[in-house]
Amino acid sequence: METLIENAARPFAVVTGASSGIGLELARELAERGFDLLVTAEDAEITLAADALSAGGGAVRSTRADLTTTAGVDELVAAVKAVERPVDVLCLNAGAAAGGAFLERPLEDNLKTIALDVLANVRLTHALLPAMVARGTGRVLATSSVAALQPGPYYATYAASKSFVQSFFEALRREVKDSGVTITTLLPGPTDTDFFAEGELEDSTAGRGGKDDPAKVAREGIEAALAGKDKVEVKSLRTKMQSAIAAVLPDRAKAAVHETFVKPDHAG
């Protein structure tokens, strides 16, 4: 298999949070469309994911980095630049949630959510978007959430962080609208990934309920990004209901409805 540097005739994509879930499916979708890849995550499984993704014949490089830290972001940026190829598609997917009542979770859990969902996205965008704009072409796909559409009791920092993601990337899309680069946000609803277990949200209505297929979510996201669309909401019934609620209710009512889905059973 050729290396990323040698195989420069193919388009090149970067995907964060790609060891499992939506991120892995985003990477798989791009690989099937003929992209070479640089994939990253903080866990060792990213190496196994890269090996599986390279089975189709494309060049895949993995970088293990903790994007909650400045050093981890810098490590990923250096890895991208070391490839010496322009980024055609940048998928900013890595994210985390701290479920449960805010006052009952350690502060560090909530700060990690903010560091990954907000600060890492800002740092990576500031580092990698200028080259895409200077080149005059490229696609950015940022994973947001239907949680961005309303206040989210019992994963307050996650919902607030995703609200930031949605607002930030919608604003940047406007700023770069004449550059040839497009920015798309992906808003999935509950999806069949490790999200609920890792966020300690399994004993909630949303955690026990039906979930979307991450492959379907990823496919819709990549299709929207490559088409240059502004955003895509996964069209499950649950997501449609949440979007409809967010459109008509005041914030206090939105928060109350959202609470019924996310509040853990053991919470008072």
N, C-alpha and C positions, 0 to 999 in steps of 0.2 A: 504493500500500500504506500502511495506517495505521501510525503509529509504535507502539512498545510502550506508551507512556503513553496514547495515544488509544484503543487497542484493548483496554481493560481488561475487557471482558466474557469474554474467553477465559482459560483457565488459563495460568499462567506458570511456566516451568521454566528452571533454570540448569544448564549442562553444562560441566564443565572437561575439558580435553584433547580438544576436539571437532573438531580439524582433520582427523583421519583415524581409521582403526581403529574400535575399540569405541566411543569417544566420539562420533565422527561418526554411527555407527549408532544410538546412544542418542538423539542429537538428532533424527535422521531419524524414528525410531520415535515420539518425542513429537510432532513436527510433524504426522505423519500422524494422530495422535490428537487434533489440534485445539489443541495448545499453542503459545503464543508463546514465544520463546526468547531467552535471552542466552547466547551460546557464547563460550568463551575457549580460547586456547592461546598458546604462546610464539612460534610461527612465523607467517609472513605468510600461510600457506595458510588461516588461520582466516577471512580476509575472503572468499576464494573459497567456503569451506564455507558461510558465512552466506548468500551470494548464492544458492547452490544450494538451501539449506534454505528460503529465502523463496519459491521458485518455486511452492510449494503454496498461497500466498496468506496465510500467517500472517506476523506481524511477527517479524523476527529481527534482533538486534543483536549485533555481535561486539566483543570486547575483547581486544586482544593484550597479554598480561601474562606475565611470568616468575614463576611461582608458587614457584620455589625461593628467592625473596627476599621479605623482609617488605614491601618497597615494592610488589612485584607483587601480593601478596595484598591489600594495602590498596587498590591500584588496582581490583582486581576487586570488592571489597566496596563501594567507592564507586560503581562502575558499576551494581551491583545496586540500591543504595539510590536512585540517580538515576532509575531506572525508576519509582519510586513505586508499586510494586505488590507485593502479598504473593507470596512464593515458594511455589508449590504443590508443586513437585518440585525437589529439589536433587540433582544427580548429580555426585558427587565421583569423577571418573574419571582425572584426570591422574596419570601415573606414569612412572617411568623405572627402568632397570636398568643396573648396571655388571657385565658378564659377565667371566668369567675368574677366575683366582686372585686373591684379595684383595690379596696382597702385590705382585702384578705390575701392578695398576692404580693410576694416580695417586690419591692420597687425595681430591683434589677430585671425582673421578668418583663415588666412594662417598658423599661428603658431599652431592653433588647428589641422589643417589638418596634419601637420608634426608630431605633438605630438602623434596623434592617429595612423596614417598610418605607421610611422617610429619608433618613440621612444617606443611606447607601444609594438610593435611587437618584438623589440630587447630585451626589459626588460622581457617580458613574456617568450620568447625563452630561454634567459639566465637563468631564474628561473626554468623553467619546463623541458627543454630538457635534462639536466644532468641525472635526475632520469630515463628517458626513455632509454638513452644510457647505463646507469649502469645496467639496467634490461635486455638490449639486445633485445628489441622489442618495436614496436610502430610505429604509423603513424602520420605525421604532414601534415596538409593541410593549405596552406597560400593563401588567396584570393588576387591575383594580379589584373591585368586588361590588356586588349589590349592597353590601354593608356600607359602602360609601354614600348611599343615597339617603341615609337616615341615621340618627343617633343610635348607638349600639350598647345598651346596658349589658353588663356581664362579659363584654370584651371591648371595653370602652376605648382603650388605646388602639386596638386593631381597627375598629370602625372609624375612629378619628384619623388614623394614619391613612386608611384607604380613601377617606374624604380628601385628604391632602393630595394623595396620588392622583385622584380624578381631577381635582382643580388644577394642580400643577401642570399635568400633561395636556389638559385642554388649553391652558394658557400658552404653553410652549408651542402647541400646534399652530396657534394663531401667529405667534412671533416668527415662526419659520415658514409660513404658508407660501412665500414666494421663492423659497430656496431649492425646491425639488425634493426636499425631505418631508415625509409625512409621519405623523404621530397618531397612533391608535391606542385606545384603552380597551381592555378586555374585562368585562364585568360578569364573572361567573357567580352563580348561586351555590348552594351546598353541593360539593363535588366529592366523589368517592376517592379520597386521598387520605393521607395521614394527618390532615389538618386538625380534625376534631380530637384525635388522640393526643397529638403533640400540644394542642392548646388547652387540654383538660376540659373539653366541651362535649364529651361523649354522652354524659347523662343529662342532655337537654333535648327538647323536642327536635331541634334541627339536627343534633347528633344522631338521634335514633331514626330520623325520617329518611325518605327516599333521597337519593343523591344522583347527580348527573355523572355521566361517563367522562373522565378526564380527556380521553381521546377525542370525544365530540367537542368538548370545550376548546381543546387545542386546535382542532381543525377549523372551527369557526373563527378563532382568533387569528390564525395564520392567513386564512382566506381574506379576512377583513383588512389585515395589515398590508398584504400584498396588493390589495385593491385600493389602498390609500384611504380607507374609511376612517371617520373620526372615532367611532367606538362600536362595540358589539356586545350586546347582552345575550347570554345563552338563553335560548327560547324555551326553557322548561316552564311548566305551569307555575311552579313555585316562584321562579324568578319573575315571571309576568305579574304575579300577584304582589310581590314585594315592590316592584317598580310602580304598579298602579297605586298602591298605598302611599308610596313616597310622593307621588305626584299631587295628591289631593288633600293629605292630612297636615295639620300644623305639627311642628317639631315635637311638642310634648306628647301628642297622640301617636306620632311615629315611634317615639321611644317606647311607649307602652306596648304597642303592637310587637315591636322588635323584641322586647323583653320576653314575651311569651314563647318565642322560638329559641332563645339563647340561654335563658336563666337555668342554671343547673338545678336538678331536682332537690339537692340538699340545701340550697340557698334559702335563707329566711324570707 
